[in-house]
Amino acid sequence: MTETRGGVTATTDRVGARPLPAGGGKGFRGGQRNPWRRLSLFYREIVAELRKVIWPTRHELVTYTSVVVVFVSVMVAIVSGLDYLFTKGVLAVFG
């Protein structure tokens, strides 16, 4: 049975064999249950992904770190100042 909506045709009848259950990705073989092979594959994929990363240069790293340290210092100063003001206010009202 087919149904058309907005120019898209959907088939609701099953055509062909049942889909195989999800069993793994790259390198999966039907009965493969060896944990060492799976662990080895996992680490190979990690290394492959890390090779795709664009690592910052030393200058960029120093710049980004400086920005973060300055931002965190400013936020600490703001929160500390507000805490001091609220403490003085509460002590003045209830104190």
PyMOL commands that set and color helices and strands:
alter all, ss='L'
color gray80, all
select helices_A, chain A and resi 35-52+58-94
alter helices_A, ss='H'
color red, helices_A
select strands_A, chain A and resi 2-5+8-11
alter strands_A, ss='S'
color yellow, strands_A
deselect
rebuild
show_as cartoon
